[in-house]
């Protein structure tokens, strides 16, 4: 299992060697099942709940 917040299209921006970046990307794109999870971050929901509890107290 491999997880990342950076889309594969942008990996060449953070991996300085274009050959290595392309090799990694090819292997991941062509042999992986990709799940794109969208929606609000659980951290944000939890932080708001805690803030509301502090307000009410």
N, CA, C and O atoms as a GROMACS GRO file, in nm:
protein
  228
    1UNK      N    1   0.085  -0.115   0.000
    1UNK     CA    2   0.000   0.000   0.000
    1UNK      C    3   0.091   0.123   0.000
    1UNK      O    4   0.194   0.127   0.067
    2UNK      N    5   0.050   0.219  -0.076
    2UNK     CA    6   0.126   0.343  -0.089
    2UNK      C    7   0.026   0.458  -0.082
    2UNK      O    8  -0.074   0.457  -0.154
    3UNK      N    9   0.052   0.554   0.002
    3UNK     CA   10  -0.037   0.669   0.011
    3UNK      C   11   0.041   0.798  -0.010
    3UNK      O   12   0.158   0.808   0.026
    4UNK      N   13  -0.026   0.896  -0.067
    4UNK     CA   14   0.036   1.026  -0.088
    4UNK      C   15  -0.072   1.133  -0.102
    4UNK      O   16  -0.184   1.105  -0.146
    5UNK      N   17  -0.037   1.252  -0.064
    5UNK     CA   18  -0.128   1.365  -0.084
    5UNK      C   19  -0.093   1.442  -0.211
    5UNK      O   20  -0.169   1.527  -0.257
    6UNK      N   21   0.021   1.410  -0.267
    6UNK     CA   22   0.068   1.478  -0.389
    6UNK      C   23   0.030   1.394  -0.510
    6UNK      O   24   0.074   1.280  -0.521
    7UNK      N   25  -0.050   1.446  -0.601
    7UNK     CA   26  -0.087   1.370  -0.720
    7UNK      C   27   0.037   1.329  -0.801
    7UNK      O   28   0.136   1.403  -0.805
    8UNK      N   29   0.030   1.214  -0.863
    8UNK     CA   30   0.145   1.164  -0.940
    8UNK      C   31   0.190   1.261  -1.048
    8UNK      O   32   0.308   1.265  -1.082
    9UNK      N   33   0.098   1.338  -1.103
    9UNK     CA   34   0.134   1.436  -1.206
    9UNK      C   35   0.233   1.541  -1.156
    9UNK      O   36   0.301   1.605  -1.236
   10UNK      N   37   0.241   1.560  -1.026
   10UNK     CA   38   0.327   1.664  -0.970
   10UNK      C   39   0.456   1.609  -0.908
   10UNK      O   40   0.534   1.686  -0.852
   11UNK      N   41   0.478   1.481  -0.918
   11UNK     CA   42   0.598   1.423  -0.858
   11UNK      C   43   0.726   1.476  -0.919
   11UNK      O   44   0.828   1.486  -0.851
   12UNK      N   45   0.723   1.510  -1.047
   12UNK     CA   46   0.844   1.562  -1.111
   12UNK      C   47   0.886   1.696  -1.050
   12UNK      O   48   1.000   1.738  -1.067
   13UNK      N   49   0.796   1.761  -0.980
   13UNK     CA   50   0.829   1.888  -0.914
   13UNK      C   51   0.910   1.868  -0.786
   13UNK      O   52   0.982   1.957  -0.744
   14UNK      N   53   0.897   1.750  -0.724
   14UNK     CA   54   0.967   1.725  -0.598
   14UNK      C   55   1.079   1.621  -0.610
   14UNK      O   56   1.163   1.610  -0.520
   15UNK      N   57   1.080   1.546  -0.719
   15UNK     CA   58   1.189   1.451  -0.744
   15UNK      C   59   1.277   1.513  -0.852
   15UNK      O   60   1.235   1.523  -0.968
   16UNK      N   61   1.397   1.555  -0.815
   16UNK     CA   62   1.479   1.633  -0.908
   16UNK      C   63   1.526   1.558  -1.033
   16UNK      O   64   1.549   1.620  -1.137
   17UNK      N   65   1.541   1.428  -1.025
   17UNK     CA   66   1.588   1.351  -1.141
   17UNK      C   67   1.467   1.307  -1.224
   17UNK      O   68   1.389   1.224  -1.179
   18UNK      N   69   1.450   1.362  -1.345
   18UNK     CA   70   1.332   1.330  -1.425
   18UNK      C   71   1.322   1.183  -1.465
   18UNK      O   72   1.212   1.130  -1.480
   19UNK      N   73   1.435   1.117  -1.482
   19UNK     CA   74   1.433   0.975  -1.520
   19UNK      C   75   1.377   0.892  -1.405
   19UNK      O   76   1.292   0.805  -1.426
   20UNK      N   77   1.423   0.919  -1.285
   20UNK     CA   78   1.374   0.846  -1.167
   20UNK      C   79   1.228   0.879  -1.141
   20UNK      O   80   1.148   0.789  -1.111
   21UNK      N   81   1.191   1.005  -1.152
   21UNK     CA   82   1.052   1.044  -1.131
   21UNK      C   83   0.959   0.973  -1.228
   21UNK      O   84   0.853   0.924  -1.189
   22UNK      N   85   0.998   0.968  -1.355
   22UNK     CA   86   0.916   0.900  -1.456
   22UNK      C   87   0.908   0.750  -1.431
   22UNK      O   88   0.803   0.689  -1.449
   23UNK      N   89   1.019   0.690  -1.390
   23UNK     CA   90   1.021   0.546  -1.364
   23UNK      C   91   0.927   0.510  -1.249
   23UNK      O   92   0.850   0.414  -1.258
   24UNK      N   93   0.933   0.587  -1.143
   24UNK     CA   94   0.846   0.562  -1.027
   24UNK      C   95   0.700   0.581  -1.068
   24UNK      O   96   0.615   0.498  -1.038
   25UNK      N   97   0.674   0.691  -1.134
   25UNK     CA   98   0.537   0.722  -1.176
   25UNK      C   99   0.480   0.615  -1.269
   25UNK      O  100   0.366   0.573  -1.253
   26UNK      N  101   0.559   0.570  -1.366
   26UNK     CA  102   0.513   0.465  -1.457
   26UNK      C  103   0.477   0.338  -1.382
   26UNK      O  104   0.373   0.277  -1.408
   27UNK      N  105   0.561   0.298  -1.289
   27UNK     CA  106   0.534   0.175  -1.215
   27UNK      C  107   0.408   0.188  -1.129
   27UNK      O  108   0.332   0.092  -1.116
   28UNK      N  109   0.388   0.303  -1.072
   28UNK     CA  110   0.269   0.322  -0.989
   28UNK      C  111   0.142   0.336  -1.072
   28UNK      O  112   0.039   0.279  -1.037
   29UNK      N  113   0.149   0.411  -1.179
   29UNK     CA  114   0.030   0.435  -1.261
   29UNK      C  115  -0.018   0.311  -1.335
   29UNK      O  116  -0.139   0.290  -1.348
   30UNK      N  117   0.073   0.230  -1.384
   30UNK     CA  118   0.034   0.121  -1.472
   30UNK      C  119   0.007  -0.010  -1.400
   30UNK      O  120  -0.044  -0.104  -1.462
   31UNK      N  121   0.039  -0.018  -1.272
   31UNK     CA  122   0.016  -0.146  -1.204
   31UNK      C  123  -0.057  -0.129  -1.071
   31UNK      O  124  -0.057  -0.219  -0.988
   32UNK      N  125  -0.118  -0.014  -1.053
   32UNK     CA  126  -0.181   0.011  -0.924
   32UNK      C  127  -0.330   0.037  -0.936
   32UNK      O  128  -0.379   0.085  -1.038
   33UNK      N  129  -0.398   0.004  -0.831
   33UNK     CA  130  -0.538   0.042  -0.817
   33UNK      C  131  -0.536   0.175  -0.742
   33UNK      O  132  -0.483   0.183  -0.631
   34UNK      N  133  -0.592   0.277  -0.802
   34UNK     CA  134  -0.586   0.411  -0.744
   34UNK      C  135  -0.720   0.450  -0.686
   34UNK      O  136  -0.823   0.440  -0.753
   35UNK      N  137  -0.718   0.495  -0.563
   35UNK     CA  138  -0.838   0.545  -0.497
   35UNK      C  139  -0.817   0.693  -0.465
   35UNK      O  140  -0.719   0.730  -0.400
   36UNK      N  141  -0.907   0.776  -0.512
   36UNK     CA  142  -0.901   0.919  -0.483
   36UNK      C  143  -1.006   0.948  -0.377
   36UNK      O  144  -1.126   0.935  -0.402
   37UNK      N  145  -0.961   0.986  -0.261
   37UNK     CA  146  -1.052   1.014  -0.150
   37UNK      C  147  -1.072   1.165  -0.144
   37UNK      O  148  -0.976   1.242  -0.138
   38UNK      N  149  -1.196   1.205  -0.145
   38UNK     CA  150  -1.227   1.348  -0.139
   38UNK      C  151  -1.313   1.374  -0.016
   38UNK      O  152  -1.365   1.282   0.047
   39UNK      N  153  -1.327   1.499   0.014
   39UNK     CA  154  -1.410   1.537   0.127
   39UNK      C  155  -1.329   1.610   0.232
   39UNK      O  156  -1.210   1.635   0.216
   40UNK      N  157  -1.396   1.643   0.336
   40UNK     CA  158  -1.334   1.721   0.442
   40UNK      C  159  -1.240   1.634   0.525
   40UNK      O  160  -1.267   1.515   0.547
   41UNK      N  161  -1.133   1.692   0.570
   41UNK     CA  162  -1.037   1.623   0.654
   41UNK      C  163  -1.099   1.593   0.790
   41UNK      O  164  -1.168   1.677   0.849
   42UNK      N  165  -1.072   1.474   0.840
   42UNK     CA  166  -1.121   1.439   0.973
   42UNK      C  167  -1.060   1.529   1.079
   42UNK      O  168  -1.125   1.559   1.180
   43UNK      N  169  -0.939   1.572   1.058
   43UNK     CA  170  -0.874   1.662   1.154
   43UNK      C  171  -0.952   1.792   1.170
   43UNK      O  172  -0.965   1.844   1.281
   44UNK      N  173  -1.002   1.845   1.060
   44UNK     CA  174  -1.080   1.968   1.066
   44UNK      C  175  -1.209   1.949   1.141
   44UNK      O  176  -1.249   2.035   1.220
   45UNK      N  177  -1.276   1.838   1.118
   45UNK     CA  178  -1.401   1.807   1.188
   45UNK      C  179  -1.375   1.794   1.337
   45UNK      O  180  -1.448   1.850   1.418
   46UNK      N  181  -1.272   1.722   1.372
   46UNK     CA  182  -1.239   1.700   1.513
   46UNK      C  183  -1.201   1.832   1.581
   46UNK      O  184  -1.240   1.857   1.695
   47UNK      N  185  -1.125   1.916   1.512
   47UNK     CA  186  -1.083   2.045   1.569
   47UNK      C  187  -1.204   2.134   1.596
   47UNK      O  188  -1.211   2.200   1.699
   48UNK      N  189  -1.301   2.135   1.504
   48UNK     CA  190  -1.423   2.215   1.525
   48UNK      C  191  -1.504   2.164   1.644
   48UNK      O  192  -1.557   2.242   1.722
   49UNK      N  193  -1.512   2.032   1.657
   49UNK     CA  194  -1.586   1.974   1.770
   49UNK      C  195  -1.520   2.016   1.902
   49UNK      O  196  -1.589   2.053   1.997
   50UNK      N  197  -1.389   2.009   1.907
   50UNK     CA  198  -1.318   2.049   2.029
   50UNK      C  199  -1.336   2.197   2.058
   50UNK      O  200  -1.354   2.236   2.173
   51UNK      N  201  -1.333   2.279   1.954
   51UNK     CA  202  -1.351   2.423   1.972
   51UNK      C  203  -1.492   2.454   2.024
   51UNK      O  204  -1.509   2.540   2.110
   52UNK      N  205  -1.592   2.384   1.971
   52UNK     CA  206  -1.729   2.403   2.017
   52UNK      C  207  -1.747   2.361   2.162
   52UNK      O  208  -1.821   2.425   2.236
   53UNK      N  209  -1.680   2.254   2.203
   53UNK     CA  210  -1.689   2.210   2.342
   53UNK      C  211  -1.628   2.313   2.435
   53UNK      O  212  -1.680   2.337   2.544
   54UNK      N  213  -1.518   2.375   2.394
   54UNK     CA  214  -1.453   2.477   2.476
   54UNK      C  215  -1.541   2.601   2.487
   54UNK      O  216  -1.546   2.663   2.593
   55UNK      N  217  -1.611   2.636   2.378
   55UNK     CA  218  -1.701   2.751   2.381
   55UNK      C  219  -1.815   2.729   2.478
   55UNK      O  220  -1.852   2.819   2.554
   56UNK      N  221  -1.871   2.607   2.476
   56UNK     CA  222  -1.988   2.575   2.558
   56UNK      C  223  -1.951   2.561   2.706
   56UNK      O  224  -2.037   2.574   2.792
   57UNK      N  225  -1.827   2.536   2.735
   57UNK     CA  226  -1.785   2.514   2.875
   57UNK      C  227  -1.767   2.642   2.951
   57UNK      O  228  -1.732   2.639   3.069
   0.00000   0.00000   0.00000
